[in-house]
Amino acid sequence: MRAVVVAVALIVSSTAVAGPRSSADAAGGTKGIIRCTAKGKPEIIMTLNAERKLGRVVSCISGDFIADMTPCAPNGGYGLSRPTGSASLARIVDRWQDYGDHMGGVTSHNADASRIHFDGGFFSPGDGKSGSRWSSQWAFTANRLTGEGKLTEEGKPDAIYNCAKATQRF
């Protein structure tokens, strides 16, 4: 009996120190900062699993192409931004079916061992006469194996970026 108690205590203490391994870690979604640059274009920064918003760990993307939304979402989920004011994050959902009543910015994020993807746009629910409307504004995908990133914006030619892991200086 004492051996079982000691074994359980060791398992509990090692989990408390190391923390549980999440599926995001296994899929290559560990914490990090990725900086993407292209000649003549503003840089794009991605922070992976580095922020906590609305009680969830989220990844975020920043760049001049993003407007009127907080572009953060959990891996495999959606960040819903308020439609006015600061456009702060209002809600986080795990399925696209769960934002049918949302009006405002929507950011989705997916990352695995070989790629990181964000996309963003605006959603407005239907008015009873017409269906809901989704307007895609931008998408960014970075290949973790080659370091190449591609920005797709509505009405503009695709832009190719060089991406690399960045380290904070302070």
WOBELJO-V373408 format. One record per pair of residues at least 12 apart in sequence whose C-alpha atoms are under 10 Angstrom apart, sorted by the first residue. I is the first residue (numbers start at 1). GAP is how many residues later the second one is. D is the distance in Angstrom with one decimal. If there is no record, write none. Layout:
i	gap	d
I	GAP	D
I	GAP	D
This chain:
i	gap	d
23	52	9.5
23	89	9.6
24	24	9.9
24	25	8.5
24	50	9.4
24	51	7.0
24	52	9.3
24	86	9.7
24	87	7.9
24	88	7.6
24	89	9.5
25	24	9.4
25	87	8.9
25	88	9.2
26	86	8.3
26	87	8.1
27	48	9.8
27	84	7.2
27	85	4.5
27	86	5.2
27	87	8.7
27	88	9.8
28	20	9.9
28	83	7.1
28	84	5.1
28	85	4.2
28	86	7.7
28	87	8.7
28	88	9.3
28	116	9.4
29	19	6.6
29	20	7.0
29	30	9.1
29	46	7.8
29	81	8.9
29	82	6.0
29	83	6.2
29	84	7.2
29	85	10.0
29	86	9.5
29	87	8.5
30	18	6.7
30	19	6.5
30	20	8.7
30	81	9.6
30	82	9.7
30	83	9.7
31	16	7.4
31	17	5.0
31	18	4.9
31	19	5.6
31	20	9.2
31	28	8.8
32	14	8.1
32	15	5.8
32	16	5.1
32	17	7.2
32	18	6.8
32	27	9.3
32	133	7.2
32	134	7.7
32	135	8.3
32	136	9.8
33	12	7.1
33	13	5.7
33	14	4.6
33	15	6.2
33	16	9.2
33	17	8.2
33	26	9.7
33	27	9.7
33	28	9.8
33	131	8.6
33	132	5.9
33	133	5.4
33	134	7.0
33	135	8.2
34	12	5.1
34	13	6.4
34	14	7.9
34	27	9.3
34	82	9.9
34	108	9.4
34	113	9.9
34	129	6.5
34	130	5.6
34	131	4.5
34	132	5.4
34	133	8.6
35	12	8.9
35	26	9.9
35	27	9.9
35	126	9.5
35	127	8.2
35	128	5.5
35	129	5.6
35	130	6.3
35	131	5.9
35	132	9.3
36	27	9.8
36	106	8.7
36	111	8.7
36	112	8.5
36	113	7.2
36	114	9.7
36	124	9.4
36	125	5.8
36	126	5.3
36	127	4.0
36	128	6.5
36	129	8.8
36	130	9.3
37	111	9.8
37	112	8.9
37	123	8.7
37	124	5.3
37	125	5.4
37	126	6.5
37	127	8.9
38	111	9.4
38	121	7.9
38	122	6.7
38	123	4.7
38	124	6.3
38	125	9.0
39	120	9.8
39	121	9.3
39	122	8.2
39	123	9.4
41	22	9.9
41	23	9.2
41	118	8.5
41	119	9.7
41	120	8.8
42	21	6.9
42	22	6.7
42	23	8.9
43	19	8.5
43	20	6.4
43	21	8.1
43	118	8.6
43	119	9.7
43	120	9.6
44	17	7.1
44	18	5.7
44	19	4.8
44	20	8.0
44	21	9.1
44	96	9.3
44	105	9.6
44	107	9.4
44	117	8.7
44	118	9.9
44	119	8.7
45	15	8.2
45	16	5.7
45	17	5.3
45	18	6.8
45	118	9.1
45	119	9.9
45	120	9.9
45	121	9.2
46	13	7.2
46	14	5.7
46	15	4.3
46	16	6.5
46	17	9.1
46	25	10.0
46	26	9.6
46	70	9.1
46	71	9.9
46	72	9.3
46	96	9.9
46	117	9.7
46	119	9.5
46	120	9.7
47	12	5.5
47	13	5.3
47	14	6.4
47	15	8.7
47	25	9.2
47	118	10.0
47	119	9.8
48	12	6.6
48	13	8.6
48	24	9.6
48	25	9.8
48	26	9.1
48	27	8.9
48	61	10.0
48	63	8.9
48	68	9.2
49	23	9.8
49	24	9.2
49	25	7.6
49	26	8.2
51	21	8.8
51	22	9.8
51	23	9.7
52	20	9.8
52	21	9.9
52	22	9.5
53	19	8.6
53	20	8.9
53	21	9.5
53	26	9.6
53	36	7.8
53	37	9.6
53	38	9.2
53	39	8.7
54	25	10.0
54	35	8.0
54	36	8.2
54	37	7.2
54	38	7.4
55	37	9.3
56	17	8.8
56	18	7.2
56	36	8.0
57	15	9.5
57	16	8.1
57	17	6.1
57	18	8.7
58	13	9.8
58	14	6.0
58	15	4.9
58	16	4.2
58	17	7.0
58	19	9.1
58	20	9.6
58	21	8.7
58	34	9.4
58	51	8.9
59	12	8.5
59	13	5.5
59	14	5.6
59	15	5.9
59	16	7.1
59	20	9.8
59	49	9.7
59	50	7.5
59	51	9.3
59	52	9.5
59	59	9.2
60	12	4.1
60	13	6.6
60	14	8.7
60	19	9.7
60	47	9.1
60	48	9.8
60	49	8.4
60	58	8.4
61	12	9.3
61	46	9.5
61	48	9.4
61	56	9.7
61	57	7.5
61	58	9.5
61	79	9.0
65	72	8.8
65	73	7.6
65	74	9.9
65	86	9.2
65	87	9.8
65	88	7.8
66	54	8.2
66	55	9.3
66	71	8.5
66	72	7.9
66	87	9.8
67	20	8.9
67	38	9.0
67	53	9.7
67	54	9.5
67	70	9.5
68	13	8.1
68	14	8.6
68	15	7.6
68	16	7.7
68	17	8.5
68	18	7.5
68	19	5.5
68	20	8.7
68	36	8.4
68	37	7.0
68	53	9.6
68	54	9.3
69	12	5.4
69	13	7.3
69	14	7.9
69	15	9.1
69	16	9.8
69	17	7.9
69	18	4.9
69	19	6.5
69	20	7.6
69	35	7.8
69	36	5.3
69	37	7.5
69	38	8.2
69	51	8.6
69	52	8.7
69	53	8.9
70	12	8.6
70	16	8.6
70	17	6.3
70	18	5.5
70	19	5.8
70	20	9.2
70	35	7.8
70	36	8.6
70	37	7.9
70	50	9.7
71	16	9.8
71	17	9.2
71	18	8.3
71	34	8.4
71	35	7.7
71	36	5.5
71	37	8.2
71	38	9.2
71	47	8.4
71	48	8.6
71	49	7.3
71	50	9.7
72	16	9.9
72	17	7.9
72	20	9.1
72	34	9.0
72	35	6.3
72	36	7.6
72	37	7.8
72	46	8.8
72	47	10.0
72	48	9.6
73	16	9.3
73	18	9.7
73	19	7.0
73	20	8.6
73	21	9.2
73	33	9.0
73	34	6.3
73	35	5.9
73	36	5.8
73	37	8.8
73	45	8.6
74	18	7.9
74	19	8.7
74	20	8.1
74	33	9.6
74	34	7.9
74	35	6.5
74	36	8.0
74	37	9.6
75	19	8.9
75	33	8.1
75	34	5.4
75	35	4.9
75	36	6.2
75	37	8.9
75	41	9.4
75	42	9.4
75	43	9.6
76	17	9.4
76	18	6.7
76	19	8.3
76	32	7.2
76	33	5.7
76	34	4.9
76	35	7.6
76	36	9.9
76	41	9.9
77	15	7.3
77	16	5.9
77	17	4.3
77	18	6.4
77	19	8.0
77	30	8.4
77	31	5.8
77	32	6.2
77	33	7.5
78	13	8.5
78	14	5.7
78	15	5.3
78	16	6.1
78	17	7.2
78	18	7.3
78	20	9.3
78	21	8.6
78	28	6.5
78	29	5.5
78	30	4.5
78	31	6.8
78	32	9.6
78	40	9.8
78	41	9.6
78	42	9.5
79	12	6.3
79	13	4.7
79	14	6.7
79	15	8.9
79	20	9.6
79	26	8.1
79	27	5.7
79	28	5.1
79	29	6.4
79	30	8.6
79	41	9.3
80	12	6.0
80	13	7.8
80	19	7.8
80	22	7.5
80	23	8.5
80	24	7.0
80	25	5.8
80	26	4.7
80	27	6.6
80	28	9.0
80	40	9.9
80	42	9.3
80	43	9.3
81	21	8.9
81	22	8.4
81	23	5.8
81	24	4.8
81	25	6.3
81	26	8.2
81	41	9.2
82	20	8.7
82	21	7.5
82	22	5.6
82	23	6.9
82	24	9.3
83	19	9.0
83	20	6.2
83	21	4.2
83	22	6.6
83	39	8.9
83	40	9.6
83	41	9.6
84	19	9.8
84	20	7.9
84	21	9.7
87	17	8.1
87	18	7.8
88	17	9.5
89	15	10.0
89	16	8.9
89	17	9.4
89	18	9.9
90	12	9.5
90	14	9.5
90	15	9.7
91	15	9.8
92	14	9.5
92	15	9.6
92	16	9.9
93	15	9.7
94	14	9.5
95	13	9.9
96	12	9.1
99	24	8.5
99	25	9.5
99	26	8.8
100	23	8.3
100	24	8.0
100	25	6.0
100	26	8.6
100	32	7.5
100	33	9.6
101	22	9.0
101	23	7.6
101	24	5.5
101	25	8.4
101	31	8.8
102	20	9.4
102	21	6.8
102	22	6.4
102	23	6.4
102	30	9.8
103	19	7.5
103	20	5.5
103	21	4.5
103	22	6.3
103	23	9.8
103	29	9.7
103	30	9.6
103	31	9.9
104	17	8.4
104	18	5.4
104	19	5.6
104	20	6.6
104	21	9.5
104	30	9.9
105	15	7.1
105	16	5.7
105	17	4.4
105	18	6.4
105	19	9.0
105	29	9.8
105	30	9.5
105	31	9.8
105	32	9.7
106	13	8.2
106	14	5.6
106	15	5.5
106	16	5.8
106	17	6.8
106	28	9.3
106	29	9.7
106	30	9.2
106	31	10.0
107	12	5.6
107	13	4.4
107	14	6.8
107	15	8.7
107	29	9.9
107	31	9.6
107	32	9.5
108	12	6.5
108	13	9.2
108	31	9.4
109	30	9.9
109	31	9.7
109	32	9.8
110	31	9.4
111	30	9.4
111	31	9.4
111	32	10.0
111	33	9.6
112	31	10.0
112	32	8.9
113	30	9.3
113	31	7.2
113	32	8.6
114	28	8.6
114	29	6.0
114	30	4.9
114	31	6.0
114	32	9.0
114	33	9.9
115	26	6.9
115	27	5.6
115	28	4.6
115	29	5.1
115	30	7.7
115	31	9.6
115	32	9.3
115	33	9.8
115	34	9.4
116	24	8.2
116	25	5.6
116	26	5.2
116	27	6.7
116	28	7.2
116	33	9.0
117	22	7.5
117	23	5.8
117	24	4.4
117	25	6.5
117	26	8.8
117	32	9.4
117	33	9.7
118	20	8.5
118	21	5.8
118	22	5.4
118	23	6.5
118	24	9.1
118	33	9.8
119	17	7.8
119	18	7.9
119	19	5.7
119	20	4.1
119	21	6.2
119	22	8.5
119	32	9.6
119	33	9.1
119	34	9.8
120	15	8.7
120	16	6.2
120	17	5.9
120	18	5.5
120	19	6.3
120	20	9.0
120	33	9.7
121	13	7.2
121	14	5.4
121	15	4.3
121	16	4.6
121	17	6.7
121	18	8.9
121	33	9.7
122	12	5.9
122	13	5.2
122	14	6.6
122	15	7.5
123	12	6.4
123	13	8.7
135	19	9.2
136	17	8.5
136	18	7.1
137	15	8.4
137	16	5.9
137	17	5.3
137	18	8.9
138	13	7.2
138	14	5.5
138	15	4.3
138	16	6.2
138	17	9.7
138	18	9.8
139	12	5.9
139	13	5.1
139	14	6.6
139	15	9.0
139	19	9.8
140	12	6.3
140	13	8.7
140	18	9.8
140	19	9.5
140	20	9.8
140	21	9.8
141	19	9.9
141	20	9.7
142	18	9.6
142	19	8.4
142	20	8.7
142	21	7.1
142	22	9.6
143	19	9.7
143	20	8.4
144	19	8.3
144	20	8.6
144	21	9.6
146	16	8.9
146	17	8.7
146	18	9.6
147	14	8.3
147	15	5.8
147	16	4.9
147	17	6.2
147	18	9.2
148	12	6.9
148	13	5.8
148	14	5.0
148	15	5.9
148	16	8.8
149	12	4.7
149	13	6.0
149	14	6.2
149	15	9.8
150	12	8.9
150	13	9.8
